Amino acid sequence: MDCNVELISYEDTESFSSLILDYLKEDVRLKPFYQHSPVTPDFKEIIEQRKKIAVDRRLLVSELQSQYKNLEISEKVAQNIQQLGDENTFTICTAHQPNLFTGYLYFVYKILHAIKLSQYLKARFPHYHFVPVYYMGSEDNDLEELGTVHTGDNTYRWQTSQTGAVGRMRTDDLAPLMEEVTNNLGTNEYAREIIRLIKEAYLNHPDIQSATACLVNALFGEYGLVTIIADTPGFKRAILPVMKDDLINETSFKIVSGTIGEISKHYHVQASPREINLFYLEDQLRERIVKEEDYWRVLNTEIKFTRNELEAELESHPERFSPNVILRGILQETILPNIVFIGGGGELSYWMELKELFIHFKVPYPLLMLRCSALWVDSKSKQRLEKVGLAPKDLFQSTETLINGFVEKNTQNHLVLKKEYEQIEKLYAELDKKAAGIDVTLRASAAAEKKKSMISIGKLEHKFLRAEKKKFAWQTELIRNVKNELFPHHHLQERWENLLPFYATYGPGFIETVFQAIDPTNKKFTIISCEVR
């Protein structure tokens, strides 16, 4: 594929929060809430700081080897898992829930970003090794989010009666949805390939988390990506003191509430802590734990514990306790020798609430890096845009703004009544003077008449534009269609579309093309326009 890569500022996309835009500018109001500069990160210093705090590498390697024992893995993955036992190896981590069939396109982009950054750092610091890691948020229980797949105008939902953590859900009743989704992918070589990968993952593995690990390995294993599922007794045991403190002392709630109070003076708060930030987790069950008088209760169940019973349960079955968004990062950074966390705008926003919590528990706080964002413009859309003199970067404007701009640029008539507005301003300025000389109270009447006239001119201008649009019917329809296709349902493409139709069209070349287009240190939105050779 021949591709052209353009960059535009995140601000110009009008799709990112003020907090994230200010973070990328290192606004002084945000500096208390993160540790490492997002603009000029000192990777050498970050590595040196991380080396000072030990990680249980034996546990990490052992758990990963166990998780990969039933998968066919590349030499790069095997080497990376083994390298994690070395004290000079560090991870570049991104995290996401196990959305069905990879979920949104940005899931692919954040993983490729982690891989590309790992390669970039290896080139800069060859005496260290850097492993890209996908940390699976398999304990999430938002089935509506994780079980929904979008492809263009099609939306598919997993109809299942299962409850609890989605990662633990069985794949037994997934076949009907899988058939429905894959039947619309076509029958060419690449479509057959991705259908084979999907079926191999979800039909040959018992639960969503192992199926997701299989699919991710098939797609990204050749790049050396390591997937980690933290929902194990061994990993949970690594943060026993933190979980115990949260259950007994509610320290996390107190610390994060204080931070949120400061952030909320200027920005929207992404996540709020609860008094207890742990769920009780069993198959078909993930419910909040709450404190009631002298015992702890699991909501919507008959399960409750005294303090002694709770501590015994925690010690014997740490896997039954599931950190929520406030504590999930603590687990991640405890079990990984991590130096960079790559996340979306929402993720980085809640991570900035957690810095003081990390300090309290003496857990290393990573560099927070905004994941790359991209718009994929296919050759057909690019050609149609060229017909109306538009570039892909223009599409970040609203549809009506694009159409109005096109009509005003190409019409032979003067649709913008600027001169007429100026004449009205001049006329009523004279009338105001006369009114003031006759009776000062008449100035209000003159102002009211001016307002009416301005409104009338505005309506007339709108009618002129509407009439002129009819002369450009096919061009305006073309603009609407391209905008709707590349920004489905008024969303950024990456926040709506699934990987499957792109893979069915371009095969692994789609992933490789995006990978090559990514600059891991770039802080702009990427537009990839491709022509298939």
C-alpha positions in Angstrom: 0.0 0.0 0.0 1.1 3.5 -0.8 0.2 5.8 2.1 0.4 9.4 3.0 0.6 10.4 6.7 -0.6 13.8 7.9 -0.5 15.2 11.4 -3.0 17.6 13.0 -3.1 18.9 16.5 -5.3 17.2 19.0 -6.9 20.6 19.7 -8.0 20.9 16.0 -9.9 17.6 16.2 -12.2 19.0 18.8 -12.4 15.5 20.3 -10.2 15.7 23.4 -10.9 17.1 26.8 -9.3 20.3 28.1 -7.5 18.3 30.7 -5.7 16.2 28.1 -4.9 19.2 25.9 -3.5 21.0 28.9 -1.5 17.9 29.9 0.2 17.9 26.5 1.1 21.6 27.1 2.3 20.9 30.6 -0.1 23.4 32.0 1.0 24.5 35.5 -2.4 23.5 37.0 -1.8 19.9 36.2 1.8 19.5 37.3 1.1 18.4 40.8 -0.8 15.4 39.5 1.8 13.5 37.5 5.5 12.8 37.9 7.2 12.8 34.5 7.1 15.4 31.7 4.8 14.3 28.8 6.5 16.8 26.5 10.2 16.1 27.1 10.3 12.8 29.1 13.7 11.9 30.6 13.6 8.2 29.9 17.1 7.7 31.4 16.0 9.1 34.7 12.7 7.2 34.6 14.6 4.0 34.1 17.0 4.8 36.9 14.1 5.5 39.3 12.3 2.3 38.4 15.4 0.2 39.0 15.4 1.3 42.6 12.2 -0.6 43.4 12.2 -4.3 43.1 9.6 -6.4 41.3 9.0 -10.1 41.8 10.3 -11.1 38.4 10.2 -14.8 39.2 6.5 -14.6 39.9 6.0 -12.6 36.7 7.8 -15.0 34.4 6.2 -18.0 36.0 2.7 -16.7 35.7 3.2 -15.6 32.1 4.7 -19.0 31.1 1.6 -20.6 32.7 -0.7 -18.3 30.8 1.0 -19.0 27.5 1.4 -22.8 27.8 -1.5 -23.6 25.5 -0.7 -21.0 22.9 1.6 -21.3 19.9 4.0 -18.3 20.4 6.6 -16.6 18.3 10.3 -16.6 19.2 10.0 -12.9 20.1 7.2 -13.5 22.6 9.1 -16.4 24.2 12.3 -14.3 24.4 10.4 -11.3 25.9 8.8 -13.5 28.6 12.2 -14.9 29.5 13.8 -11.4 29.4 11.4 -10.2 32.0 13.4 -12.2 34.6 16.4 -9.9 33.9 16.7 -6.7 36.1 17.6 -4.7 33.0 14.3 -5.4 31.3 11.4 -3.0 31.6 7.9 -2.9 30.2 5.9 -0.5 28.1 2.3 -1.2 29.1 -1.1 -0.4 27.7 -4.3 -1.8 29.2 -7.8 -2.6 28.0 -10.8 -4.7 28.7 -11.3 -8.0 26.7 -13.8 -6.4 24.3 -15.2 -9.1 21.9 -13.2 -9.5 18.6 -10.8 -6.7 19.8 -13.5 -4.0 20.2 -12.7 -0.5 19.0 -9.9 0.3 16.5 -8.1 2.3 19.2 -7.4 -1.0 21.0 -5.1 -1.9 18.0 -3.6 1.6 18.0 -2.6 1.6 21.6 -1.0 -1.8 21.3 1.0 -0.8 18.3 2.0 2.4 20.1 3.4 0.3 23.0 5.3 -1.9 20.5 6.7 1.0 18.6 7.8 2.8 21.8 9.6 -0.4 23.0 11.6 -0.5 19.7 12.3 3.3 20.0 13.7 2.9 23.5 15.7 -0.2 22.6 17.4 1.9 19.9 18.2 4.7 22.4 19.2 2.4 25.3 20.6 -0.8 23.7 22.0 -2.1 27.0 18.4 -2.4 28.3 15.5 -4.4 27.0 11.9 -3.2 26.7 8.9 -5.5 26.4 5.5 -4.2 25.1 2.7 -5.5 27.3 -1.0 -5.6 26.9 -2.5 -5.7 30.4 -6.0 -7.2 30.1 -8.7 -5.7 32.3 -10.5 -9.0 32.4 -12.3 -8.4 35.6 -14.5 -5.6 34.1 -18.2 -6.5 34.3 -19.6 -4.0 31.8 -21.1 -6.5 29.4 -23.0 -3.8 27.5 -19.7 -2.2 26.6 -17.5 -5.3 26.2 -20.1 -7.4 24.4 -21.0 -4.9 21.7 -19.4 -4.8 18.3 -19.8 -2.0 15.7 -18.9 -2.3 12.0 -20.1 0.7 10.1 -23.9 0.9 10.4 -24.1 -2.6 12.0 -24.2 -3.1 15.7 -24.0 -6.6 17.2 -24.6 -7.6 20.8 -23.8 -10.7 22.7 -27.0 -12.2 24.1 -26.0 -14.1 27.2 -27.4 -14.6 30.6 -23.9 -14.8 32.2 -22.9 -12.3 34.9 -19.8 -11.3 36.7 -16.4 -10.5 35.3 -16.5 -10.6 31.5 -13.1 -12.2 31.3 -14.3 -15.2 33.2 -17.4 -15.7 31.1 -17.7 -18.9 29.1 -17.5 -18.8 25.3 -20.1 -21.6 24.9 -23.0 -19.3 23.8 -20.9 -17.0 21.6 -21.3 -18.9 18.3 -24.5 -17.2 17.1 -23.0 -13.7 17.5 -19.7 -14.9 15.9 -21.6 -16.2 12.9 -23.6 -13.0 12.6 -20.5 -10.8 12.6 -18.3 -12.9 10.4 -21.0 -13.5 7.8 -20.7 -9.8 6.8 -17.0 -9.8 6.3 -17.0 -11.3 2.8 -15.2 -14.4 1.4 -11.9 -13.1 0.1 -8.5 -14.3 1.4 -8.2 -11.8 4.2 -11.8 -12.2 5.3 -11.3 -16.0 5.5 -8.1 -15.5 7.5 -9.6 -13.2 10.1 -12.7 -15.5 10.4 -10.3 -18.4 11.0 -8.5 -16.5 13.7 -11.7 -15.4 15.4 -13.1 -18.9 15.4 -9.9 -20.5 16.6 -9.8 -18.1 19.5 -13.4 -18.2 20.7 -14.3 -21.7 19.8 -11.2 -23.4 21.2 -10.8 -21.5 24.5 -13.2 -21.8 27.4 -13.5 -18.2 28.5 -13.3 -14.7 27.2 -9.9 -13.8 28.7 -8.1 -16.9 27.3 -9.9 -16.3 23.9 -8.8 -12.7 23.9 -5.2 -13.7 24.8 -5.2 -16.1 21.9 -6.5 -13.6 19.3 -4.2 -10.8 20.5 -1.3 -13.2 20.3 -2.3 -14.2 16.7 -2.5 -10.6 15.6 0.6 -9.1 17.5 2.7 -12.0 18.5 5.2 -11.5 15.7 5.9 -8.1 17.2 6.8 -9.6 20.5 3.7 -8.3 22.4 3.1 -10.0 25.8 -0.4 -10.2 27.1 -0.9 -10.4 30.9 -4.0 -11.5 32.8 -3.7 -10.3 36.3 -6.7 -12.2 37.6 -4.6 -14.9 39.4 -4.0 -15.7 43.0 -0.3 -15.1 42.6 -0.6 -11.6 41.2 -3.4 -10.6 43.6 -1.2 -11.8 46.5 1.4 -9.2 45.5 -0.9 -6.4 46.7 -2.4 -8.1 49.8 -1.3 -5.2 52.1 -2.9 -2.7 49.7 -6.2 -4.6 49.6 -6.2 -5.1 53.3 -5.6 -1.4 53.9 -8.5 -0.5 51.6 -10.9 -2.9 53.3 -10.0 -1.9 56.9 -8.8 1.7 56.7 -10.3 3.1 53.6 -7.1 5.0 52.9 -7.5 5.0 49.1 -10.8 6.8 49.5 -9.3 9.5 51.7 -6.3 10.1 49.5 -7.9 10.2 46.1 -10.9 12.3 47.4 -8.4 14.9 48.4 -6.7 14.9 44.9 -10.1 15.0 43.2 -11.0 18.0 45.2 -8.0 19.9 43.7 -8.5 18.6 40.1 -12.2 19.4 40.1 -11.4 23.1 40.6 -10.4 23.2 36.9 -11.4 20.0 35.2 -14.0 17.3 34.9 -13.3 14.4 37.3 -13.1 11.0 35.4 -13.4 8.5 38.3 -14.5 8.8 41.9 -13.3 6.5 44.7 -15.6 4.6 47.0 -15.0 4.0 50.6 -13.9 0.4 49.6 -12.5 0.0 46.1 -12.7 -3.7 45.8 -15.3 -6.1 44.4 -15.9 -9.6 45.5 -15.2 -11.9 42.6 -16.4 -15.4 41.9 -17.7 -17.1 38.7 -20.9 -15.3 37.7 -20.4 -12.8 40.5 -18.6 -9.4 40.8 -20.2 -7.2 43.4 -19.1 -4.3 45.5 -17.9 -4.9 49.1 -19.3 -2.4 51.6 -18.7 -1.9 55.3 -21.8 -2.1 57.6 -21.2 -1.6 61.3 -19.0 -4.4 62.5 -19.0 -6.5 59.3 -18.3 -6.4 55.6 -21.1 -7.3 53.1 -21.1 -8.2 49.4 -23.9 -6.3 47.8 -26.8 -8.2 46.3 -25.8 -11.4 48.0 -26.0 -13.0 51.4 -22.2 -13.0 51.8 -20.8 -11.1 54.7 -17.7 -11.3 56.9 -16.5 -10.2 60.3 -13.1 -8.6 60.3 -11.3 -11.9 61.2 -13.3 -13.7 58.5 -12.5 -11.0 55.9 -8.8 -11.1 56.6 -8.8 -14.9 56.5 -10.7 -14.9 53.1 -8.2 -12.3 51.7 -5.2 -14.4 52.8 -6.6 -17.7 51.5 -8.3 -16.5 48.3 -6.8 -13.2 47.1 -8.2 -13.9 43.7 -11.7 -13.3 45.0 -10.9 -9.6 45.5 -11.0 -7.5 42.4 -9.6 -3.9 42.3 -11.7 -1.2 40.8 -10.4 1.6 38.6 -8.8 3.3 41.7 -6.6 0.3 42.6 -6.2 -1.4 39.3 -3.1 0.7 38.4 -1.5 -0.2 41.8 -1.8 -3.9 40.9 -0.4 -3.3 37.4 2.6 -1.3 38.5 3.4 -3.7 41.3 3.7 -6.8 39.2 5.3 -5.2 36.2 8.8 -3.5 35.9 6.9 -0.7 34.1 8.2 2.7 33.0 5.5 3.9 30.6 1.7 3.6 30.7 0.0 4.3 27.3 -3.6 5.2 27.6 -6.5 7.1 26.1 -7.7 10.5 27.3 -10.1 9.0 29.9 -7.5 6.6 31.3 -4.9 9.3 31.7 -7.4 11.6 33.4 -8.1 9.1 36.2 -4.5 8.1 36.5 -3.8 11.8 37.4 -6.1 11.3 40.4 -3.8 8.5 41.7 -0.3 9.9 42.0 -0.6 10.5 45.8 -2.0 7.0 46.2 1.1 5.5 44.5 3.4 7.6 46.7 1.5 6.4 49.8 1.9 2.7 48.9 5.4 3.2 47.6 4.5 1.9 44.2 6.4 3.4 41.1 4.4 5.9 39.2 5.0 5.6 35.4 5.3 8.1 32.6 1.8 8.7 31.3 1.7 8.8 27.6 -1.4 9.6 25.5 -2.0 6.7 23.0 -1.7 7.5 19.4 -5.0 8.3 17.6 -5.5 7.8 13.9 -8.0 8.2 11.1 -7.8 5.7 8.2 -8.8 7.2 4.9 -9.4 4.5 2.2 -8.6 5.3 -1.4 -12.2 5.6 -2.5 -12.9 8.2 0.2 -9.7 10.1 -0.7 -10.7 10.2 -4.3 -14.2 11.5 -3.5 -12.7 14.2 -1.3 -10.4 15.3 -4.1 -13.5 15.8 -6.4 -14.8 18.5 -4.1 -11.4 20.0 -3.2 -11.3 18.8 0.4 -8.4 17.2 2.3 -8.9 14.5 5.0 -7.9 17.0 7.7 -10.9 19.2 6.7 -13.3 16.4 7.9 -12.8 17.3 11.6 -15.2 20.2 10.9 -18.9 19.7 11.1 -20.7 18.4 8.1 -22.7 21.6 7.6 -19.5 23.7 8.0 -17.9 21.7 5.3 -20.9 22.0 2.9 -21.3 25.7 3.5 -17.7 26.3 3.0 -17.7 24.4 -0.3 -20.8 26.2 -1.6 -19.5 29.7 -0.7 -16.1 28.8 -2.3 -17.6 27.6 -5.5 -20.7 29.7 -6.1 -20.7 32.6 -8.5 -23.0 34.6 -6.2 -22.2 36.6 -3.1 -24.0 34.6 -0.4 -22.4 36.2 2.6 -24.0 39.6 3.1 -21.1 41.2 4.8 -21.5 44.5 2.9 -25.2 44.6 3.7 -24.5 44.1 7.4 -22.0 47.0 7.3 -24.6 49.2 5.6 -27.2 48.4 8.3 -24.6 49.1 11.0 -23.9 52.5 9.4 -27.5 53.4 8.9 -28.6 52.6 12.5 -25.6 54.4 13.9 -26.9 57.6 12.2 -30.5 56.8 13.4 -29.2 56.4 16.9 -27.6 59.9 16.8 -30.8 61.4 15.5 -32.9 59.6 18.2 -30.6 60.8 20.9 -31.0 64.4 19.6 -34.8 64.2 19.5 -35.6 62.2 22.6 -33.0 59.9 24.4 -35.7 57.3 25.1 -36.0 56.8 21.3 -32.6 55.1 21.2 -34.1 51.9 22.6 -36.6 51.8 19.8 -33.8 52.4 17.2 -31.8 49.5 18.8 -34.8 47.2 18.7 -35.4 48.0 15.0 -31.7 47.4 14.3 -31.9 44.0 15.9 -34.9 43.1 13.8 -33.2 44.2 10.6 -30.1 42.1 11.5 -32.3 39.0 12.1 -34.1 39.6 8.8 -30.7 39.9 6.9 -29.5 36.7 8.6 -32.7 34.8 7.5 -32.2 36.1 4.0 -28.6 35.0 4.0 -29.6 31.6 5.1 -32.2 31.3 2.4 -29.6 32.4 -0.2 -27.3 29.6 1.0 -30.0 27.0 1.1 -31.1 27.8 -2.4 -27.5 27.8 -3.7 -26.9 24.3 -2.1 -29.5 22.9 -4.4 -27.2 23.7 -7.3 -24.5 21.6 -5.8 -26.7 18.6 -4.8 -24.3 15.8 -5.8 -21.3 17.5 -4.2 -23.1 18.1 -0.9 -24.4 14.5 -0.9 -20.8 13.3 -1.5 -19.5 15.3 1.4 -22.2 14.0 3.7 -21.5 10.4 2.7 -17.7 10.6 3.2 -18.1 12.3 6.5 -20.6 9.7 7.7 -18.4 6.8 6.6 -15.2 8.2 8.2 -16.9 9.6 11.3 -19.6 6.9 11.9 -22.5 8.1 14.1 -20.6 11.4 14.7 -17.8 9.5 16.5 -14.1 9.4 15.7 -13.6 6.3 13.5 -11.3 4.7 16.1 -14.0 5.1 18.8 -16.6 3.2 16.8 -15.3 0.9 14.2 -13.9 -2.6 14.8 -10.8 -4.1 13.3 -12.6 -6.9 11.5 -13.7 -5.2 8.3 -10.3 -3.4 7.9 -8.5 -6.7 8.3 -10.9 -8.4 5.9 -10.1 -5.7 3.3 -6.3 -5.2 3.8 -5.2 -8.2 5.8 -2.2 -7.9 8.2 -1.1 -5.1 5.9 -3.5 -2.8 7.7 -1.8 -3.5 11.1 1.7 -3.1 9.6 0.8 0.1 7.8 -0.5 1.7 11.0 2.5 0.5 12.8 4.9 2.1 10.3 2.9 5.4 10.4 3.1 5.7 14.2 5.6 8.0 15.7 5.8 6.8 19.3 6.9 10.2 20.6 4.6 12.3 18.5 1.9 14.3 20.2 -0.5 14.9 17.3 -3.4 13.1 15.7 -2.4 10.9 12.7 -4.3 10.7 9.4 -3.3 7.8 7.2 -4.5 8.0 3.5 -3.8 4.8 1.5 -3.9 3.6 -2.0 -3.9 -0.1 -2.5 -1.4 -1.1 -5.2 
